[in-house]
Amino acid sequence: MKQHRMLLAVFAAGAAIAACGGKEAASTDTSAAATASASSAAPTGKVITVELNSDGQGNYFKPNEFEAHRGDVIRFTLKSGVHNVHFLPDSNPGKTNLPPASDMLQLPDQTLDIPVNFAEGTYYFQCDPHAALGMKGHVKVED
């Protein structure tokens, strides 16, 4: 009986180690794919930094209105709070190449890069959980 318990414990430990190892490999593969994807769409313009904040002034993008050109990259950088970035299709009627809603940014200085590959025009974006509190912005894209 003692031998069976020991064998079961060894088997359980091996399975746990294998499970953790498999998860790590998947994470590495995902970031490698993301890096390859990001490098294949290398920016040709400037990087525009937009901060995402929650403080005594409220929840807001800084700046919340700015101009960008095709080939630029908009770098959303979390400063405080937990936020996402969403270019809503119904708030940008007729616009194409809109990025999907981002995951929530949770760690200070975590970034989200959006390549500017949009046609000329003004685009609306928001933080979904804080839009009703005024966390909205506009980017004017010019060629």
C-alpha positions, 0 to 999 in steps of 0.5 A, a space after each residue: 500500500 505504501 508503495 502505491 502511495 509513493 508511486 501515485 505521488 511521483 506520478 502526480 509530481 511528474 504530471 504537474 511538472 509536465 503541465 507547467 512545462 507545457 504551459 511555458 512552452 505555449 507562452 513562449 511560442 505565442 510571444 514569438 509569433 507576436 514578435 514576428 507579426 509585429 516585426 513584419 508590420 514595422 512602422 515607418 513613421 513616429 511613435 505617438 505615446 498616449 497615457 492611460 490614467 486613473 487618478 484624482 482627475 478621473 479616468 482619461 487618455 493623455 492626450 485624448 485628441 491627437 493627429 497621426 499619419 499612416 505608418 505611425 504607431 500609437 503606443 498606449 501606455 498604462 500609467 495607473 488603473 486598469 484599462 483597455 483601448 477599443 476603436 468601436 465599429 459603430 462609433 466609426 461608421 464606414 471605417 475599415 482596418 479597425 483594431 479589435 478591442 484590446 485586452 485589459 492593460 493591468 501592469 504599470 508601463 504595460 503598452 499596446 501598439 496600434 499601427 496606423 494603417 487607417 484611411 484618412 479621417 477622424 477615429 473614435 476610441 474609448 476604454 470600455 469600462 470607463 467610457 461612461 466616465 469620460 475616458 474617450 479619445 479621437 485620433 485624426 489620421 492624415 496621409 
